[in-house]
Amino acid sequence: MRLPASAIAAALGCSGAALGCFAVGLAGPALADDSLNGHYQAVVNGSPSNSLGDILNINSSCDPDGNCTGWVSTPKTWGAPISKSAGASWTIRRTNPTGWTCADGSKGAAELVYSFAPASLAGTITATKVAGACGDPTTPTATYSLNIHQCVDDPRRGVCPS
């Protein structure tokens, strides 16, 4: 015996459109979209003018499991992949030819790792001096605080106006 949809809906405690009841009853959990897209300001050690900070143009997408990939670039100098595993922090890895300040004040190359939380956009930049930079074979590291702020662009004043 085949029951009409209205009888099934009534048995489930639904009234009116049975299909609406089934759609609600079968819906899975909603997942947050952690993707980052747009202009952001990287503030390093509390200063937007720190040489490791910059305006970031981020384009990313996330799969249903929360794994994200994309590209980040600056208006002037560099671009690099950006990624985030499900439940983890965002990560950017790049080499900066002037990312390390040498003992004599000159600049040397450094490997930079940006890591920041998806919700707060707060984290760190870890700089590791490239071996041989500054005439020194050692590879010390330095860690800086990082806060990423989404910009509200102003067509009259440009990207990320202060």
Secondary structure as GFF3:
##gff-version 3
##sequence-region A 1 162
A	DSSP	alpha_helix	5	11	.	.	.	ID=ss1
A	DSSP	alpha_helix	18	26	.	.	.	ID=ss2
A	DSSP	beta_strand	37	44	.	.	.	ID=ss3
A	DSSP	beta_strand	55	62	.	.	.	ID=ss4
A	DSSP	beta_strand	68	73	.	.	.	ID=ss5
A	DSSP	beta_strand	79	84	.	.	.	ID=ss6
A	DSSP	beta_strand	90	101	.	.	.	ID=ss7
A	DSSP	beta_strand	107	116	.	.	.	ID=ss8
A	DSSP	beta_strand	122	129	.	.	.	ID=ss9
A	DSSP	three_ten_helix	133	135	.	.	.	ID=ss10
A	DSSP	beta_strand	141	150	.	.	.	ID=ss11
###
